[in-house]
Amino acid sequence: MTGDLDDRGIDALLRSESVAHLACVLADGRPYVVPIAYAYDGFAFYAYSADGMKLDALRGQPRACIAVDRVSDAATWTSVIAWGTFRELHGVDAADAVARISARLHTVASADGASGAAERSYVTRTAGVGVAYRVDITARTGRYSTGGE
């Protein structure tokens, strides 16, 4: 059986996962999709990234799409697509975003029994300089399949 997720189902999936795929458009018009670790507050996705292609694309074209999935098998899955607007964060807002992401990664790594490295962002693990940002949600939709007929 397949169907549409209601708002509660969409929120439940977005709050339970910690990795999404972010889609944006490069300056030359090519679509670009990358995985991101995120935190979600009901209104926006918060993320932290090394400066590079993804941030260049989002700065040039701030519209973004984020996909979050939970897949048990080919017939049993839940998926949410959210559209929104990118905003780079600075100062207290950036520190808040990093704290949200760190807390989320720590919680997920602890629950999964993952290594200590899984508790830290890629930027932190590589000792790089990071940029905090958020994607404010403007629309979202979700679907599911239970694997039954």
Summary of the structure (lengths in Angstrom):
residues: 149
radius of gyration: 15.7
end to end distance: 5.3
largest distance: 51.5
contacts: 436
relative contact order: 0.25
helix: 32%
strand: 45%
